[in-house]
Each structure stands twice: as C-alpha cells, then as structure tokens.
Amino acid sequence: MRSLIYTSIACFLFPFFLYGQNGHELVFPDSVGWTNLYEGRLISFQLKAMPGNQHVVFSLLDNELPGIQFDSIGNFSWTPSYDLVNRIELKKEFPVIFHGFWADGSRVRKTVVFTIHHVNRPPQVEELPVFYVKQSVRNTYQIGNEYVADPDGDPIVFKAIPSQMPEGFMLNSQGQVSWTPSRNQFNALKTNPATIEFIVQDQPDKAETKGRFRVAQTQLDLPPEILIVPGDSSFTVKEDETLNLKLYLSDPNGDDNIKNAGFIASDTRVPATSLKENTPLQYEFTWQPGYEFVEDTQKRLSFELIFFALDKSNNRTQRKINITVVDAENIVLKDGLQYQKYRANMAAAAELLQTLDQNQKQLNVDYKKAKKGKKNRSLMNASLGAVTGLSPTLLETDQSKVVSTVGGTTVLTLNTLEATQVIGKSKDEIMDRIKINVDIRNRVQSAGDEFSRKYAIKTARRGLEFEKDIDKLRMVLNDQRLVLLELDAYRKNAQPLSNKELKRNFPDFTEEN
C-alpha cells in the first residue's frame, strides 16, 4: 500500500537551463524524478531565470489544473487533488506551460509534463445512528452507504471484531447486523448500552478504517408478541381428539412487561380452563370437543379462537386461529357395548363349563352304580308249582260276584339276571355320554380361551371380525349333542359370574372396557 505521508518537495536550482533568445533561459529543478507527483502530496519550488540581473515576470499559459499556485516571481506550489487520477488508470500525465518575460522584451516558454500517480485512501466512516433492539426477536441493522464510503470509489467489505461482539451478534461482509438478545442481554442494555466496533476495508489495497455504533433498548412502547406452536392458522380435529397448542409470549420492551394472556372463543362451549399458565411467559391450551359437540345432523362445525396478550401499558396483541371439529363415532360408548358382548359370551361359556363339570360328576356316579348292578340288583321269578284245586269263591259283601281262587301250594324261585340288561341305565350308554360331555367341554374351553385372548384388548373388538367370531363361539356353545346329555335347559346360576370366576375359567379374560 502506498504511503499517505504528505511532504513538501523542496527543489533547488541547479544549472538546468532553457535557453531563449539573447541568452535568456528558465532554470528548473534538475533532481531525478522531480516531475513524478502523487495525489495529495505537495510539490513546491522557485523558478529562476538567466541572466538574473534583469527583472523577470513569470506566469503560466493556458493553465486549467486546479490547485496550482504560481506567482510572478516564480514561486510554484501544487498539491494534486485526488480526483485527477482514478483507481483504474493509476497514473496520468498533465502538461504545464511556464512563461518568462524579461524587461528587455525577451520571452521564453517551457512545457513541463507532470506525471500524477494515484494514491489510495482508506474508507471513511461517519457517526452511525443508534441500533435499537427488541428482546427475544431477531433485530437487523444495515450500516448504510450514507455513513460509510470509500473516497476513491473502491469496493468495501465489513469485518467484525470478535472481541467486541456480544454472544449471538452477527456482522456480515455487506454490513448487515443481526442479533437476538436474550433476556439477560436485553436487561443489561437498560443501564449500559453497548458500543460495537467494526472494521471497514477497501479492495484490493485493503486500507482499513475502524467504525463504531451504539446498541440500546428500543425506546418505543411496543405490544407483546405471541408465538403459537404448531404455527398453523387452521386446525381440524375429531370429536374424540385432543387439540394441544403451546403459547410462548415475549415483549420487545422486556419480558417483565407482560401482564397476562387469555383467549376468546366464538363458541362458548370451549371452557376458559382449557388455557393453563405454566410460566408467565408460557401457556398451554388443551381441549377435547367430546362426542356431543357436533350434532348428529351435522358433519363438522367450525369456530374461531382468538389468543391475546397484554402488557403493563395495556398494549394488546392477538393471534386468531380457526378450529374445525369433525363428527366422530363415540368410541367410548362403542367400546362399552363391545365389552358387554365380550363379557356376556365369556360368561355363557363359563356357565356351560360349570354345567358340564357338574354333569361329568353325576355321570361318573351313575357309571359306578351301573358297574355294580350284578351284585345289588336281581329279579324275582315266580312260577306255579303244584296246584291242588280251583274253586269259586263268593264274596261276603256282594253275593252276585263270584271269583275263582287257587288252592293248594305254590313254588317260588329266585333267579339272578343281568341287572343292566333289565333294570336301570346301560353302562355303555353312560360311557357314551361321558365321552360326549368331555368332548363338548374341551371344545368350549378351547374356543373360550382363543376368544378371550384374541379380544382382550379393546381396539381388537372394534373390527368387523369380532361379530363373526362371536357367531363361531355361539355355535360351539350350542352344540347339538347337548340334548343327548339330558341337561336342564332352564337351569340358571343363582348369581351372575364375577370377573374373578371368569378369569379362573379363562386366564386371558380382561376387565378392560
């Protein structure tokens, strides 16, 4: 980078003569490169004339260059301005015509070509306006061209000084500042506004200038701000769904400036208790419409919900959302009805198991009795032995009636017969019933276990397959072979079976309804 030190060039007269008529001449400095000048640097010398014993008047002819000072006795001074050579040309030549006029009428002219070199200057930064920030929001600030510029028209870039930047403070190369001050940072600005320093650098010479600006709290009394999460403006829920919204409050003038928050619903059935305050800056809205919210004749119902927040100056801000409630099937009621079906069929299966168990015991007793029939059951076989006579007999009460009587002796014999073939139930028949009883019980137990296990969870009972499986279970419970067991069709339990008894018969039975 070229030096910006401005110095005066003292030029001394040496024998450098420009001869004119009759030996008249102009004497210029003869130092090497004395005509190479730089913008902003002063050059000065005194023009002499030969012979020196005559009065000479000096002047410049057709001079249009600004800033040149040259008097009649030859004192020359000039500080080339910075606009003579641009940053692209870098150097430029300017001719200057010197003229000497002697008392005897002699004249001498000389053209001196000065080469002016461009000198780069650093950017200039004026006093910047204050950067007023709000709390907990992204604040932006553009360092404008009206305050920062390069006198040579060079491109400029902005550079941050990390040690000067608060946490989260950002400055990009185009001079845009962004900052979201935290609550503590914002409160600190109230008593101690920050001063931020930065660097402006031109290109390509990279001359630098340091600038600064102040950061302070906003002086405006602004209303609070509401952030709703999720951030949609329209929500659609079913009657059995829960709408959950989180509200985050902030105030550009400081969070301690917030007074309260609330909501107004166009449908008065939304209770005020749906909005709960977790902290002074955080609220939560939780609401479930319920199955009675939308009438049966409607399919959906829409209404507006307006959330608002107030600060201590009663500045108000609000956010409006639209809620649409869609009619839904009453799952709670349906689950209750389905559970009643589930339990009723489990109870029917359990009662049938108890009946079959009792019948099994009775058949076992009958079977034991049938096996002992040869010892305990005999038949008396009576036959006529010798008969001595047969004569009529008159009854005393009625002389008109005559009956025959047998007289003499009779022979009585006892013969042992197979009891099971003549008196009581057959042993084989009882065994067949036992087999039927056991087979039906196994089928009922298996079907009941499968049904109780498959539909132990209420969500499983919501499908169409539930009704089909009920029909399959009822077919097992209504086994046609039950008539062969001669069970009492009108027998009922004195008390309904409890859940504990149902669980004893079917371990997978559940009480979840």
Sequence and secondary structure as in RCSB ss.txt:
>XXXX:A:sequence
MRSLIYTSIACFLFPFFLYGQNGHELVFPDSVGWTNLYEGRLISFQLKAMPGNQHVVFSLLDNELPGIQFDSIGN
FSWTPSYDLVNRIELKKEFPVIFHGFWADGSRVRKTVVFTIHHVNRPPQVEELPVFYVKQSVRNTYQIGNEYVAD
PDGDPIVFKAIPSQMPEGFMLNSQGQVSWTPSRNQFNALKTNPATIEFIVQDQPDKAETKGRFRVAQTQLDLPPE
ILIVPGDSSFTVKEDETLNLKLYLSDPNGDDNIKNAGFIASDTRVPATSLKENTPLQYEFTWQPGYEFVEDTQKR
LSFELIFFALDKSNNRTQRKINITVVDAENIVLKDGLQYQKYRANMAAAAELLQTLDQNQKQLNVDYKKAKKGKK
NRSLMNASLGAVTGLSPTLLETDQSKVVSTVGGTTVLTLNTLEATQVIGKSKDEIMDRIKINVDIRNRVQSAGDE
FSRKYAIKTARRGLEFEKDIDKLRMVLNDQRLVLLELDAYRKNAQPLSNKELKRNFPDFTEEN
>XXXX:A:secstr
       EEE  EEEEEEE GGG EEEEE STTTTEEETT EEEEE EEESTTS EEEEEES   TT EE TT E
EEE   TTSS TTT EEEEEEEEEEEETTS EEEEEEEEEEE      EE     EEE TTS EEEE  TTTEE 
TT   EEEEE GGG  TT EE TTSEEEE   HHHHHHHHHS EEEEEEEEETTT  EEEEEEEEEE  S    E
EEEES  SEEEEETT  EEEEEEEE TT GGGEEEEEEEESSTTS GGGEEEEETTEEEEEE   TTSS TT SE
EEEEEEEEEEETT  EEEEEEEEEEE    HHHHHHHHHHHHHHHHHHHHHHHHHHHHHHHHHHHHHHHHHTHHH
H  EEEE    EEEEEEEE SS TT EEEEEEE   EEEE   HHHHSS  HHHHHHHHHHHHHHHHHHHHHHHH
HHHHTSSGGGGGSTHHHHHHHHHHHHHT GGGGGGT  TT   SS   HHHHHHH TT     
